[in-house]
Amino acid sequence: MSYLERIFSNPDNHKLDVEVLGKCKIESPIRNREFIDDNERILITENASILKQITDSMKAPPSFERAGPHQKIFHDPSWSRVGIVTAGGLCPGLNHVIKGLVEILMFDYGIKTIYGIRYGYAGLIARFGYKPIMLDTDNVDTIHEHGGTMLGSSRGQQDTDEIVDTLARMNINLLFCIGGDGSLRCARDIADECKRRKLSISVIGIPKTIDNDLHFVGRSFGFETAVAEATQIIKAAHTEAKGTFNGIGLVKLMGRDSGFIAAYATLANPVVNICLIPEMDFEMDGPHGLLSALTCRFERFKDHAVIVVAEGAGQRHINDSDVQKDLSGNVLKKDIGEYLRQRITDHFKQSKMIASVKYFDPSYTVRSVPAKGTDAIRCYMLARNAVHAAMAGRTNCVVGNQGDWYTLVPIRMATIERQKVNLNSDLWRAVLDATGQTLYFEGGKNGCHSNNGTIP
């Protein structure tokens, strides 16, 4: 059962309301703007059959607060001081978000004291000595043209008490945390500690995860750009594969626990013949294993193949008992790309079949470019709505979107568990249609000469 289904089966057990610091009494300085009502809500699903289950039982359908500018705000812009932090790995669009935050804060609310916190949450730990940058519309003017983050980033859990001490000492009352699962959990801890100390500090998260593995926030920024970059690598792998007899283009993409980049990139450039993701178990050996599937393709007179594999796929096949973690506590995945390259090479050598593997690992390439197109627009919209939420006294929440609507989601809901590719979804079925890989895996070496279906 998905987490969405769990919410609908027992909505009373899930708190979807965002925390508010207090009553909004200050007139917003924004002019010529249509304000949203404090009670506006957006349903968390558009599935009519699921909604009917709730309406039939006379319960209010689960929903999130709509994001947007409020006519009355909580924080006085004249006294507000802002901190902006980017944490975790790089992602396309980080600078777009920073620029958006600064421009909305200054142009809409007239706030001029904006600190860019250096190197993630470590920049809020005094003993590290990372001095903040003063941000304004001039020094963020063209940062969106560059990848990465002008503030720098870092991984690793920092002491929450020390972070809140720094916020209090700097009189920061608005903190924007741009990060993924681990970074948002840290933001939640900060908000909880501020609440415990009775500090009126709005802590707002902006979801940054190239793996697209957060719940209820829609598609996270940077994902579309990463997919677009990955399709170019797949194109090169396809060219290399076709350049030699029984050529194999092997591409490893990011995706520790969720295979969204691999799946979407496969659909965006459907020259891929086999897509492997963490959610999908597969065998290496035997009549229905990957090696037999490749042999099957070649014996059906297709003299090339393209494989896309997410970094977290097939981990059980790699015989390495040494478990390592990064500074954020994430288990470091074993190198499935290099493992597949070696196993495939050895297999065809032992089978005395001609084959050549060309291996591509563009992991850091796809995440270090600037956001493009609609991805860049999403960055600005997330930043805009994060500022409006903070000024209205919302806290301990992350900005997301449901369809065309932007919403405020409690951080605990967005990080409750990792979002994964549903193997029964239209997305994965489309991947299977585009690759035709089911035929290869089911055919195996002994059944690969049947004429059931067309090989893509």
Secondary structure, DSSP 4 states (H G I P E B T S, - for coil): --HHHHHHHSGGG---PPEE-S---EEP---S-PPPPTT-EEES---HHHHHHHHHTT-PPPEEEEPS--SEESS-GGG-EEEEEE-SS--TTHHHHHHHHHHIIIIIH---EEEE-SSGGGGG-GGG--PPEE--TTTTTTGGGSSS-TT----S---HHHHHHHHHHTT--EEEEEE-HHHHHHHHHHHHHHHHTT---EEEEEE--TT---SSS-SPTTHHHHHHHHHHHHHHHHHHHHTSTTEEEEEEE--SS--HHHHHHHHHSTT-SEEE-TTS---SSSTTSHHHHHHHHHHTT--EEEEEEETTTTGGGS------B-TTSPBPPP-HHHHHHHHHHHHHHHTT---EEEEE--HHHHHSSPP-HHHHHHHHHHHHHHHHHHHTTEESEEEEEETTEEEEEEHHHHTSS-----TTSHHHHHHHHHH-HHHHHHHTTTSTT--SS---
